Amino acid sequence: MAFRAGVVVLFALVCILTFATSANNNRPIIGVLTQPTSVKYHPNNIEQQYITASYIKFVEMSGARAVHIPFDAPKEELKRLFNGVNGLLYTGGMLDMKNGTQYFDNGLYLYSLALEANAKGDYFPIWGTCQGFQLFHVFAAELLDENIMMEHFDSWDISYPLVFDVANTKRSRMFGPDSGVTDAILHDFATRPLTMNFHHLGVSRETYKKYPAADAFFRILSTNKDRQGKEFISIVEAKNYPIYGVQFHPEWPLFEWDSSSDVNHSQESIRANSYFSSFFVNECRKNNHKFRTIKEEREALIYNYSPVSTELTAGDVQTYYWDLL
């Protein structure tokens, strides 16, 4: 497909490109991709699109604003929104991700816009949490269906310490010497169960052997083992793009309060998981996209919408809903 050929060209360009980042943008706006609701978990049992509010809080806590990116918007609208935001966040979820669905196809379109922007020297970060992490791997492996690539793991509702790949961590943007991460945070991540996992699917090192395109694209920063001792990859960053993925949910210890879950709300957990928000928002400060007018910017911001309480129906404290387009 055309996307594959484009990635090869873009990858070659990025390998010889030094990103031209200008002075920090201290008014960053991050686009958060919506996804279709599950009627079962919707408070009114209807089909809409949504974003769990903890993802909005996750970017706001470090000084960014948020814009929702409708998963079912036409490509012209997606391009307009892309040109107005300074980064993208792909949330967690339980979708069956495959070619031909609007979420997959438009998610791939936005991902390809980010690759193209970066190849031209327009530093544009994207972040994937859980489902987003998995989706990035499907894209990087140039596949059309997550079911071809994903493996099954016993890691639903459990917190783990991280097992860092020391060599990769030291040379990474996320945890390397210029990242701003403290030794205390790294120590806590390595010794305490701070990362909240809610996934049945995932990616292993064996997966990388099967799909060398993913191995060439990503650098593995940490792994974990599920309840059965099966290893899965838990943090990656792209080698030549500002693309980041975590298999766990850093927003959960910060903002979700389901008392039946194994979530760690300790001081150490809050401090450590907050780092991911700070890191990603600071990455987005390196981008200078902006909406064409202040009016257009204000109309796009999440402040125009109100979340509803969903703790009793979905387990998440609050959720934003929008009608399908």
C-alpha positions in Angstrom: 0.0 0.0 0.0 1.0 3.6 -0.5 1.5 4.1 3.2 4.3 1.5 3.3 6.3 3.1 0.5 5.9 6.5 2.1 7.2 5.2 5.4 10.4 3.8 3.7 11.1 7.2 2.2 10.2 9.1 5.4 12.4 6.8 7.5 15.4 7.4 5.2 14.9 11.1 5.4 14.6 11.1 9.2 17.8 9.0 9.5 19.8 11.9 8.1 17.7 14.7 9.5 18.4 16.8 12.5 15.1 18.1 13.9 14.9 21.8 13.7 13.1 22.7 16.9 12.5 26.3 17.7 12.0 28.0 21.1 9.5 26.3 23.4 5.9 26.9 22.7 4.4 27.6 26.2 0.8 27.3 25.0 0.8 23.7 23.8 -2.4 22.1 22.7 -2.7 18.3 22.4 -5.2 16.5 20.3 -6.8 13.4 21.8 -8.3 10.9 19.5 -11.9 9.8 20.3 -13.2 6.3 19.8 -16.6 4.7 19.5 -18.4 3.8 22.7 -19.4 0.4 23.8 -23.2 0.6 24.3 -22.8 -1.8 27.3 -20.7 0.8 29.2 -22.5 4.0 28.0 -24.7 5.5 30.8 -27.6 5.8 28.4 -26.8 2.7 26.4 -26.4 4.5 23.1 -23.7 4.7 20.4 -21.5 7.8 20.6 -17.8 8.6 20.7 -15.9 9.3 23.8 -12.7 10.2 25.7 -12.1 9.1 29.3 -11.6 12.4 31.2 -8.4 11.1 32.9 -6.6 11.5 29.6 -7.6 15.1 29.4 -6.4 15.7 32.9 -3.2 13.9 32.1 -2.2 16.5 29.5 -3.6 19.4 31.4 -1.7 18.7 34.6 1.6 19.6 32.9 0.4 22.8 31.3 -1.2 21.7 28.1 -4.7 22.2 26.7 -6.7 19.5 25.0 -8.7 19.3 21.8 -10.8 16.2 20.9 -10.1 14.7 17.5 -13.3 12.9 16.3 -12.3 9.4 15.0 -15.1 9.6 12.4 -14.2 13.1 11.0 -13.5 13.5 7.3 -9.8 13.8 6.4 -10.0 17.5 5.6 -11.2 18.1 9.2 -8.5 15.8 10.6 -5.9 17.7 8.7 -7.2 21.0 9.9 -7.1 19.8 13.5 -3.7 18.3 13.1 -2.4 21.6 11.8 -3.7 23.3 15.0 -2.4 21.0 17.7 1.1 20.4 18.9 0.9 16.6 19.5 -1.5 13.7 19.5 -2.5 11.2 22.2 -4.1 7.8 21.3 -5.9 6.5 24.3 -6.5 3.0 25.7 -9.6 1.0 24.9 -10.9 -2.3 23.8 -11.5 -1.9 20.1 -10.9 -4.6 17.5 -8.4 -2.6 15.4 -8.3 -3.5 11.7 -8.2 -1.9 8.3 -11.6 -0.7 7.1 -12.8 0.6 10.4 -12.9 4.4 10.8 -10.9 4.4 14.0 -8.1 2.4 12.4 -8.1 4.2 9.1 -8.2 7.7 10.5 -5.8 6.8 13.2 -3.4 5.6 10.5 -4.0 8.8 8.6 -3.1 11.0 11.6 -0.1 8.8 12.3 1.1 9.2 8.7 0.7 13.0 9.0 2.9 12.9 12.0 5.6 10.9 10.2 5.4 13.3 7.2 5.7 16.4 9.5 8.7 15.0 11.3 10.4 14.1 8.1 10.1 17.7 7.0 11.7 19.0 10.3 8.3 19.8 11.9 8.8 18.1 15.3 5.4 16.6 16.1 5.2 14.1 19.1 2.6 11.4 19.5 1.8 9.2 22.5 0.0 5.9 22.7 -1.4 4.4 25.9 -2.3 0.7 26.0 -4.5 0.3 22.9 -2.6 3.2 21.4 0.7 1.5 22.1 -0.6 -1.6 20.4 -1.9 0.4 17.4 1.5 2.0 16.9 3.1 -1.4 16.6 0.5 -2.5 14.0 1.3 0.6 12.0 5.1 0.2 12.4 4.9 -3.4 11.3 2.9 -2.3 8.3 0.0 -4.6 9.1 -3.8 -4.1 8.6 -5.1 -6.1 11.6 -4.0 -6.1 15.2 -5.0 -9.8 15.5 -2.2 -10.8 13.2 0.4 -9.4 15.6 -0.9 -9.2 19.1 -0.2 -11.9 21.7 -2.3 -12.8 24.7 -1.2 -11.9 28.3 -2.6 -12.3 31.8 -2.1 -8.7 32.8 -5.6 -7.4 33.6 -5.9 -5.3 36.7 -2.3 -5.6 38.1 0.5 -3.1 38.9 4.1 -3.9 38.1 7.6 -2.4 38.7 9.4 -1.8 35.4 12.2 -3.9 34.2 14.3 -1.4 32.3 16.5 -2.2 29.3 19.5 -0.2 30.8 21.4 0.3 27.6 18.4 1.6 25.7 17.1 3.6 28.7 20.4 5.5 29.0 20.3 6.6 25.4 16.6 7.3 25.2 14.8 10.7 25.0 12.4 9.6 27.6 14.8 8.6 30.3 18.3 9.7 29.0 20.6 12.3 30.5 18.7 15.2 28.9 15.2 14.0 29.8 15.0 15.6 33.3 13.9 12.4 35.0 15.3 12.0 38.5 17.2 9.0 39.9 14.5 8.7 42.5 11.7 8.3 39.9 13.7 5.7 38.0 14.5 3.8 41.3 10.8 3.9 42.3 9.7 2.6 38.9 12.2 -0.2 39.1 11.5 -1.3 42.6 7.8 -0.6 43.3 4.6 -1.8 41.5 3.6 1.6 40.1 2.4 0.9 36.5 -1.3 0.0 36.2 -2.0 -2.7 33.6 -5.3 -3.4 32.0 -4.6 -5.5 28.9 -5.2 -9.0 27.6 -3.2 -8.3 24.4 0.4 -7.1 24.0 3.7 -7.3 22.2 6.8 -9.4 23.1 10.4 -9.4 21.9 9.5 -12.5 19.9 7.0 -10.4 18.1 9.8 -8.1 17.0 11.6 -11.1 15.6 8.6 -11.9 13.5 8.1 -8.3 12.3 11.5 -6.7 11.7 9.9 -3.4 10.6 8.7 -2.9 14.2 12.1 -3.8 15.5 13.8 -1.3 13.2 11.3 1.4 14.2 11.1 1.1 18.0 13.6 1.0 20.8 12.4 -1.1 23.8 12.8 0.8 27.1 11.2 -1.6 29.5 9.5 -5.0 29.8 7.4 -6.9 32.3 6.1 -10.4 32.9 2.5 -11.3 33.3 1.0 -13.5 36.0 2.1 -16.6 34.1 5.7 -15.4 33.7 5.3 -14.4 30.0 7.3 -11.3 29.1 5.7 -8.4 27.3 7.1 -5.0 26.2 5.9 -2.1 28.4 7.6 1.1 27.1 8.9 2.0 23.7 10.0 5.1 21.8 10.7 5.4 18.1 14.3 5.5 17.2 14.0 8.4 14.8 10.7 10.0 15.6 9.2 11.6 18.7 6.7 8.7 19.0 6.2 7.1 22.5 4.1 4.2 23.7 3.3 2.7 27.1 1.4 -0.6 27.6 0.2 0.5 31.0 -2.0 3.4 32.2 -0.1 6.3 33.8 -3.3 8.3 34.1 -4.9 5.7 36.4 -3.0 6.2 39.6 -3.4 10.0 39.1 -7.1 10.3 38.4 -9.1 7.0 38.6 -10.5 5.7 41.9 -12.1 2.3 41.2 -11.8 0.8 44.7 -11.9 -2.8 43.2 -8.8 -2.3 41.1 -5.2 -2.9 42.0 -4.2 0.7 41.4 -1.3 2.3 43.4 -2.2 5.8 44.7 0.9 6.1 46.8 3.0 9.3 46.9 5.7 7.5 45.0 3.3 6.4 42.3 1.8 9.8 41.8 5.3 11.4 41.5 6.5 8.7 39.1 3.5 8.5 36.8 3.3 12.3 36.7 6.6 12.2 35.0 5.1 10.8 31.8 2.7 13.7 31.6 5.5 16.2 32.1 7.7 14.5 29.6 5.1 14.3 26.8 3.8 17.9 27.3 7.4 19.2 27.2 7.9 17.3 23.9 4.8 19.0 22.5 6.2 22.4 23.5 8.8 21.9 20.7 6.0 22.1 18.1 4.6 25.4 16.8 1.4 24.4 15.1 -1.5 26.7 15.8 -5.0 27.3 14.7 -5.6 29.9 12.1 -7.5 32.2 14.4 -8.0 32.6 18.2 -11.7 32.0 17.6 -11.0 28.7 15.8 -8.7 27.7 18.7 -11.2 28.5 21.4 -14.0 26.7 19.6 -11.9 23.5 19.4 -10.8 23.4 23.0 -12.2 20.8 25.4 -13.4 23.6 27.7 -16.5 23.8 25.5 -17.6 20.4 26.7 -18.5 18.9 30.1 -17.7 15.3 31.2 -20.3 13.2 32.9 -19.9 10.9 35.9 -19.4 7.3 34.7 -17.9 5.5 37.7 -21.0 3.4 38.3 -21.3 2.3 34.6 -17.8 2.2 33.2 -15.5 2.3 36.2 -13.9 5.5 35.0 -14.6 8.6 37.1 -15.6 10.9 34.3 -16.1 10.6 30.5 -16.6 13.1 27.7 -19.2 12.1 25.0 -20.0 13.4 21.6 -22.5 12.4 18.9 -21.2 10.4 16.0 -20.6 12.6 12.9 
